[in-house]
Amino acid sequence: MTQLSRRTFLKSLVAGAVVVGFDRATSSWVTSAHAAEQLAPNFPTFDGVLYTDAATRAEAAEDYGHIIHRTPNAVLKPGSVNDIVRLVRFAKNNNIKISGRGQGHSTYGQPQIQGGVVIDMSTLNTIHEIGRDYVIADAGLKWHQLLDSTLAQGLTPPVMTDYIELSIGGTLSVGGIGGASHQHGVQIDNVIELTVVTGEGNLETCSKNRNKDLFESVLGGLGQFAIIVRAKLKLIRAETSARVFNLFYDDIETFTGDQTRLIRDGRFDYVEGQVVPKAGGGWNFMLEAVSYYSGNKLPNNTRLLRNLSYTQGTEVISDTTYFAFLNRLEATEAFLRSIGVWFLPHPWFDVFVKSRHVNQYVGNILETLTLDDTGQGPILLYPVKTNKFTKPFFRVPDGEIVFLFDILRTAPNIPEVINAMMASNRELFETNRDLGGNRYAIGAIEFSQADWQQHFGNVWNDFRRAKNRYDPCNILGGGQGIF
Ligand SMILES: Cc1cc2nc3c(=O)[nH]c(=O)nc-3n(C[C@H](O)[C@H](O)[C@H](O)COP(=O)(O)OP(=O)(O)OC[C@H]3O[C@@H](n4cnc5c(N)ncnc54)[C@H](O)[C@@H]3O)c2cc1C
């Protein structure tokens, strides 16, 4: 969007659709250009557009969970980084709440804010530079878009989430875990430098050598300290192909035992796993392991499958391109959209479980869990190594290895069913918490401020200090319900 002069900007706006001023006396947005001329002195101009129309605000009151709906007063689609600086400074001085929004793929209102301003980061989506082992990109860019450009140069981020239509800023706010995490940590462990706008409205660059405290706070900081506007991310050489092994198990001990063996010896590039429904009821387990390769350097199946105890003869082995593997949920998404399931409520349950409790904890849940309880959504279960995690606010239980356990529920649009799933999420969370586990903060679990304090445990004081330092007026990230 081209930059308009202040006067042209005010005149060109459609009254009622776009905000042109803010009335301090009534703490409300003004949508008439004439009125804004009277109020104008401190109201910022934007290179992008600040919307107040009902449709745009309603979009910002949604997320993938479709459970929480908080309607902002306005939505900024920034045209520049400076737009964010201007808005945050103005908001800070006028006590207006702000929330960054990437793709809105949270499940419990995390990117929403009632009555404030949502910054829709998707308009900032430029790739600025691709180097030999890094890329510099805007935080509103989707990982899919990033991959399109880096793979053209034979490069890839080391870790990808299972679904690549998420924004860079969105996953860097939570962690970003995937099948390569046992080798490379989560996505926030693979960031070289960030550019952010703090809650004070300061545009800062940070890395492990510069403003380290800010860098470590923002990565996995759940949007509490700053809006991430740009990231310099690590890249590694990408192989061109992927050999995918699906191995089936009847019992959880053998399944998690083999998963643990695989992430310890590192023979695969990617290790995940799912709890899958058994014909006639009950559950089986599917280990998903992938070996990447290029050209004729084919993976050695015998070596890769050595000493594993899956049910012999049930293995499914297939080859695909590296990108097709990363983009494997595309077809599923298209299908779920076509039948409307994509748009149903998603009360997701996402936790990290201590390795020594995983068989019993998950096993107990599976004894009574039915497809009605999951709404036929997938159940993920896979281990990661905690020594790969370097950022303090990405919380996992103690121990060399922990398991990610997700019940990715879909609910019909029936309040009683959603409430029952939410109650179950809370109960399962508490059992896991009492066993020393914790949540992965992407899901839908009712959480009080005391729960957050418990979640951050021995880094809670650091988390609070970072809030006081970078967002002292508490204008950012209210959708998480932490402060
Ligand atoms: C189908 C699906 C599959 C998924 N698979 C995985 C997976 O494999 N691994 C995994 O780790 N996660 C996964 N997720 C969860 C996902 O990583 C998180 O929900 C992520 O936060 C969503 O990114 P988003 O761009 O949609 O962020 P949003 O939902 O828009 O925002 C998430 C949080 O980040 C904040 N935020 C967003 N952008 C910024 C910014 N630029 N600066 C500061 N704060 C910001 C928001 O305020 C909010 O608190 C999946 C989600 C879905 C729906």
The ligand as a Gaussian input file, in Angstrom:
#p B3LYP/6-31G(d) Opt

LIG

0 1
 C       -4.007000     -27.935000      11.843000
 C       -2.983000     -27.466000      12.856000
 C       -1.796000     -28.173000      13.005000
 C       -0.852000     -27.750000      13.934000
 N        0.323000     -28.467000      14.037000
 C        1.252000     -28.063000      14.917000
 C        2.491000     -28.776000      15.033000
 O        2.744000     -29.763000      14.355000
 N        3.403000     -28.307000      15.937000
 C        3.175000     -27.195000      16.699000
 O        4.054000     -26.800000      17.455000
 N        2.005000     -26.522000      16.607000
 C        1.052000     -26.945000      15.751000
 N       -0.134000     -26.245000      15.680000
 C       -0.377000     -25.144000      16.619000
 C        0.235000     -23.861000      16.131000
 O        1.644000     -23.943000      16.054000
 C       -0.069000     -22.699000      17.082000
 O       -1.425000     -22.612000      17.367000
 C        0.442000     -21.400000      16.471000
 O        0.485000     -20.405000      17.462000
 C       -0.481000     -20.955000      15.360000
 O        0.154000     -20.022000      14.537000
 P       -0.715000     -18.827000      13.973000
 O        0.115000     -18.107000      12.990000
 O       -2.033000     -19.300000      13.505000
 O       -0.825000     -17.966000      15.313000
 P       -2.115000     -17.305000      15.993000
 O       -3.084000     -18.359000      16.369000
 O       -2.593000     -16.212000      15.149000
 O       -1.432000     -16.704000      17.315000
 C       -0.929000     -17.580000      18.303000
 C       -0.339000     -16.773000      19.461000
 O        0.808000     -16.061000      19.020000
 C        0.617000     -14.661000      19.140000
 N        1.200000     -14.077000      17.932000
 C        0.898000     -14.348000      16.647000
 N        1.706000     -13.658000      15.836000
 C        2.523000     -12.927000      16.618000
 C        3.580000     -12.016000      16.376000
 N        3.978000     -11.728000      15.143000
 N        4.195000     -11.443000      17.431000
 C        3.826000     -11.734000      18.694000
 N        2.836000     -12.587000      18.989000
 C        2.194000     -13.181000      17.959000
 C       -0.875000     -14.467000      19.250000
 O       -1.197000     -13.291000      19.943000
 C       -1.285000     -15.700000      20.005000
 O       -1.006000     -15.561000      21.370000
 C       -1.103000     -26.630000      14.752000
 C       -2.303000     -25.932000      14.611000
 C       -3.238000     -26.345000      13.673000
 C       -4.523000     -25.605000      13.560000

